[in-house]
């Protein structure tokens, strides 16, 4: 533990305080964080919408600007990972098992439970359901991850700065301030958001895997089984993080992308293939034509619509922001040697397209069953909705088992990526933090997840993510400004050297 810094101990202390609060008074924790979250959503909803669309436009500008050909690293440096492995790792870390879960649950919810615009169950609601799913999981989310990852990669590989959030703000605030108390608390904020987010996801993933086992094999769906699933997953993701990015994380990500592709192709072939293709094409057109209207929709004169926007769109934007330190740092770590344009193309466009395909195949397969009255998927719990859909198609048992395997590996890859990032953040940005630090964070995350599952504090932790997202949104804006200021000064100094007379 010699590598640890003050950030490690501060973040560790705060994490334990939250656990104690959740154990001693889970109701109080939920009530307090729910009240703060509700106030943030109503007061700063406009801020989240404007910030996220501004980040996206900034990424597009950088992709096609004069900075697009700049390499992240030395000019002659080659990428550490092949494009398929790089993409598999960044996608697994960025979306992971949430994609498998929400590709069924979200379109069904928008179409038959709570529609964003139309009456539930109508053709218009079904069309909007898939369009808003594309919107929530598309380029907006990946732009937030992309800008954080790009700025971190630039300052780490081009400027030799530590791989820390605080280090990226040095051009704005100076080295002394960012290496002092303010810089440390910025890094603590990033660590805490990552710990809470991953802990909630571990608890959520354990519940989903247990729900699938219960749906298929009548395994008891209780805390003990969830705890066993969590313990097995903890051993696996700590082993993967111990092995390092070049071995465990890379191999698991590659394997899982292959299994996810197999599941996707099977359901496409066995499901309503033509309907999927038609809905995908139509929804893509609707997504593009209504892009800016959805991006800035706040419904100030319609409280019911505003509540929907708060519960879905603004919640998602805050969620992506709160996860951006974890995903951004991990993407930065694996992206040395790539140009800015290649980086943004790979992080912004390709994952979005893959998310659209997943939502089209899983979401449309679910919507068709409900639309024709074959199965009431909207009546199932969120954890079992995907398995309820697969049960209505051929090879249902095989696809369900494959789904559990995909969820489990996404579960592990997200956790081991987070463990690696937490190690970097709490060892002054080391690219390869020591195993003792990684193991410590792995155990802490799982311990928090276990407490959360037992005491039912998941909602409280998710609310904390929303609370943490508000100040971190400001940090992301400052990171973008700092990056632009620094890179322009470098280009200007190089131009002056070229123009200097001999």
N, C-alpha and C positions, 0 to 999 in steps of 0.2 A: 504493500500500500504506500510505498515511498513516493510514487508518482502523483498521488492525489494532491489537490489544491484546496484552498478555502471554499471554492465553489462546491466541491464534493461534500464537505461537511455542512455547509449552509443548506444545500438542497436536501441532504439526508435528514437533517433536523426538521425541516419543514414537512417533508414526506411523513415522518413519524408523527408529527403533530396532527396532521390530517387523519392518519390512521387512528390515533387515540381519540380524536373528535368523533370519527365515524363509529368507533366501538362504544364510546361512552354515551353519545347522544346522536344516533343516526338521523332521528327525526328532526332534530335541531339543525343538523348539517344540511339536510335536504331543504328545509324551510328557508334557511338563511340564503343559501346559494340560489334557490329558485326565485326568491324575491329580487336579489341583485341581478340575476340573469334576465328576468322579466323587464326590469328597469332599463337594462342595457339595450335589449332588443327594441323597445319602444322609443328610446331616446337617441340611439346611435344607429338605427337601421339604415338611414340615408348614408351614413359614414361608411359602413361596410360595403354597400353597393357601389359607391363612388370609388372607394379605394381599390376594390377588386377589379373593376373595369379599367381603372387607370393602370394597374399593374399589368393587365393583359395587353393594353395598348403599348405600354413601355417595352414589353417583351417583343412584340411585333416590330416595333421601331428598331430595337437592337438587332434583331434577326436580319433586317435588310439594310442596316446602316453600314458605314465604313468600318465599324468595329466588328462586323460579322465574321471576317476572315481571321481575326486574332485568335491565336491558340491559347488554351488554358494550360499554361506551362511554357517551357522553353520552345523556341521555334522548331527545333529538330526533334522534339519529344514525341514518341509514339504512344497511342492509348494503351493502358495496362490490360484492358479486357476487349474481347471481340465485340462487335456491335450486337449480336444476338444475346450474349451473356450480359452486356451492359444494360440492354433494354429489359431483359428478364429481371435483373436485380432492381432497377429503378421502378419498374411496374409493380413488382411484388412488395417493395417497401411502401410505395405510394398509395396503393389501393388494397392489395391483399384480399383477405377473406371477406371484407366488407362488400366487395364487388359481387361475390357469389351470393351473399345474403340479399342485398338490396336490388339486384337485377330482377328478382321476382317480387319482393315485398313492396318496393316503391311504386312501380306502375300499377299494381293491384290496388294499393292504397289511394293513389291519385284518381283512379278510374271509378272505384266502387265504394270508397269510404269517405274521402274528403277531396273533392276536385278543386283545382286552382281557379277555374273559370266557369265551367259548365255544370249542369245537373248530373249527379252521380249516376252511372250506369248507361248514359247516353253515348251515341257514337262520338259526339264532340268531346266528352270526358275521356273516352278511350284514346282519341287522337292526342289530346292535351297531356294525358298521362305519360306517354312515351316521350313526347317533346320536352316536357319539364324534367324527365329523368335524364335525357341527353344533356339538358342545360345544367343540371346540378353536378353531373359527373364529367363534364367536358372541359374545354380549354380554360375556363375560369379557375377551376381547381388546380390544374397543372401549371397555370401561370404563376400562382402563388408559390407552389413548390419550386418552379423553375427560376424565379428571380432570386429567391433565397439561396438556392444551390449555385447559381451562376456567380453571384457576388462572393460567396464563400470560396468557391473554386478559384476565382480570379485573385483574391487577396492571399490565398494560401499558395498557389502554384506560380503566380506571376510576381507577387510582391513579397513572398517569403514570410507572411504574417502567420501567427498561430491559427489553427482551425476553429476559431471562436467567433460567436456573433459579435461580441464587443470589439474584436480586432478590425472588423469591417467598417467601423464608425470612426476610426482614427483620423482619416482625412478631414472629418468635420469637427471633431472635438479635441483632437490632440492625443498624443501617446500617454501623457501623464494621467489624464482624466479617465481614459479607457482602460488603463492598467490599474486604476485605483478602485475605490468603492463602487462608483457608478457602473463601471464596466463589469465588475464582479456580479452585481445584482441583475444586470441584463442577462448574463450567462446563467445565473440561478433561475431566472424566469424561464429561459429556454429549457433548462433541465427539468424544472418542475412540470411544465406543460407536457414534456415528453413522458415523464414518469406517470403522471395521472392519466394521460391519453392511452398509453400502452397498457396500463393496469386495467382500465375500464375495458379495453379491447380484449385482454386476456380473459377477463371474467365473462364478457359477452361471447367470446369464441368457445369457451368451455361449455357455456349454456347451449350454444347452437349445435356443437358436436354431440352433446348428451341428448339434446332434443331429436337429432337425427337417429341416434342409436335407439332411442325409445320408440320413435315412429316405425323403425324397420324391424327391430328385434325385441320389442317390449322390455328393454333395459330400464330399470327404475330411473326416473328423471328427478333426482334429488341432489342435495348438496354433497353427499359423500361421493357419488359417481362423478359429479362435476369436479370435485377436489382431486380425484384419481386422474381424470383427464388432464387437469391443470398440472399435476405433478409430473406425469409422463411428458407433457409438452415442455415443461421447464427443463427437464433433463436433456431433451433433444435440442432445444434452442440454445442452451448454455454450451452444449457440446459443439454446436455449429459455430457459435461466436468464438469459442476457444480455438477452433480450427482456422479461423480467419476468413477474410473476405475472399481470398483467392481459392479457397477450398470449400469449406462448408456452405457458406452463404451462396456462392456462385453455383455450386452443384445443385443445391436444393431449389434455387430459383429456376435453373434450367429445366430440372425435372418437372417442377410444378407447372411451368408454362406449357410443357408438352402434354401433361395430363389435362390441364384446363382446356387446351385446344382440342384434345380428343373428346372431352365431354361436350364441348361446344358443337363440334361437327356431328356427333351422335344425335344430340337433341335437335339440331337443324334438320338432319335427314329423317328422323323418326317423327318429328313434330310437323306443324303446318308450314312446310317450307316456302310455298309460294306466298302465303299470307305474310310470313316473316319478311321476305324480300320486298313485297309491296309496301308494308308498313315501314320498313327501314328507309326505303327511298323517299316515301312521302314525308316521314318524320324528319329526315335530314333536310329536306326542302323547307319545312316549317321552322325548323331550328335556325336555319340560316336567314330566312326572311324576317323572323321575329326576334332576331338575336339581341338587338339593342333595346327593343321594347321589354323583353324579359329581363335584361340586365339592369334596367333602371326602374322596373315596376315596383311601386311602393303602396299603391291604393290608399291615398290619404283620406278619401271620402267614403271608404267602404271598410268598416271595422272587421267584418267577417273575412274579407279577402286579405286585409292586413294581418290578421291572426295567422292565416295560412302562410303568408310570406314570412312572418316571424318564425313559425314552427318548422318551415322547410328551407326556403332560400337563405335567409339571414343566418339561420342555425348552421347550414352547410358552409356558408362563407366563413363564419367564425370558427367552425370545426377545422376547415382547411388551413386557416391562419394559425390556429393553435398547434397543428401538426407540422407546420412548415419548418420549424427548427430541426426536428428529427429527420424528416424526409429530405429537406434541403441539404443538411450536413452530410447525410449518407450519399445522396446523388453527387454532391461535390467531391466526396472522397473517391468515387469510382470513375470520375470524368476527366482526369488529367490526360492531356494530349489531344483533346477534341477542340474544334473551333467553336466560337460563340454561336455561329449559325447552326452548325451540326448539333450542338448541345441543345439549343432551344427547339430545333425541329424535332429532335428525338424525345425531348421532355414534354413539349407542348402538344404536338399534333398526333404522333403515333399512339401514345397512350389514350388520348381522347377517342380516336377512331376505334381502338380496340374496346374501350368501354361502350361505345355506341353499338358495336356488334354484339357484345355480351347482352346488353339490355334488349336489343332487338330479338335475339334468339330466346332468351329466358323469359323476358317480359311479355312478348307477344304469345309465346306458348301458354303462359299463365292467363293472359287476357282472353285468349280464344276459348279456353275451358270455361271460364266464368261467363263469357258472352253467350255461349251456346247452352249454358245450363248443365254442363257435364259435371262440373265440380265447383263447390263454393270455396274457392281458394281464399277469398277475403275473410272467411270465418275462421280460418286456421290461425294459430299463433305465428308471430313473425319468425320464430326459430324453425318452424316446420313447414312454412309455405312452399319452399323450394322442393322439399321431399313430397309434399302433396301434389305438386305439378308433375313431377317425374313418375309418380305412381300411376298416372293416367296414360302413360305412353309405353310402347314396347321396351323391353330390356330395362324395366324400371328398377329392379333390384341392383343390377350391375351399375346403372348410372347413379343410383343413390349411394352405393358404396364408394364409387369413384368420386362423388361430390364430397363425401366425408373426408376422403383422403386429400382432395384438393384444398378443402377448408383447413384441414390439420396442417398441411405444409405451408399454406399462406400464413396461417397462425404462427408457425414456427419462424418463417422467414421475416415476418414483420417484427416479431419479438427479438430475434437475434440481431437484426439491423438496428433496432432501438438500443439494445444492450451495447453494441459496438459504438454507436453515436454517443451514448451517455458516458462511456469510457473516454472518448475523445474530449467531450465537453468538460470533464472533471479532471483531466490530466494536462491542462493547458494546450489542448488541441493536438495531442500526439496522434499521428496517423495510425499507429499500431499500439493502442493502450495495452497495459499488462493484463494478463488473464485474471489476476486476483480482483482487479477493479471491475472487469466485465462480469465475473461471477457474482460479485457483490450486488451490482445493479440488477442482474438477472433474478437473484433471490428476492431483492427488495420489491421488484415489480410483481413477482408472483405472490409474495406475502400480502401486498396491498390488494391484489386481485382476489385472494382467498377471503380476506376480511370483508371486502366489498360484496362478494357473493353471499357470505353468511349473514351479514347485517343488512343487506339490501340497500347499500349506499351508492349504487351505480349512477343513479340520476344526479346525486350530489356531486360526484366526480366529473360527470359530463358537464354539469353547470359550471364547475371550476374551469373547465377548458374554455367555455365561452367567456368567462370573466378574464382569464389570462389572455385571450385573443385580442381584447381591446387595446391594452398597452403594446402588445406585440405587433399589432397592425401599424402603429406609429413607428416602431422599430424598423419594420420592413420598408416603409417609405423612406426613412433616413438611410437605410442600407442602399436603396436605389440611388438616392441623391449623392451619397458618398462615393459609390461606384462611378457614377457619371463624372463627378468632379475629378476623381483620381485618373480615370482613363483619358479624359480630355487633357489633363495636364501632361500626361506621358506623351500623347500624340503631339501636343504643342511643342514640348521640349525636343522631341526627335526632329520635328520639322525645322526648328531653329538651328539645330546642329547641321542639318543638310544644307541650309541656306547660308551658313556661316562662311565667309570668304577665306580662301586658303592664303 
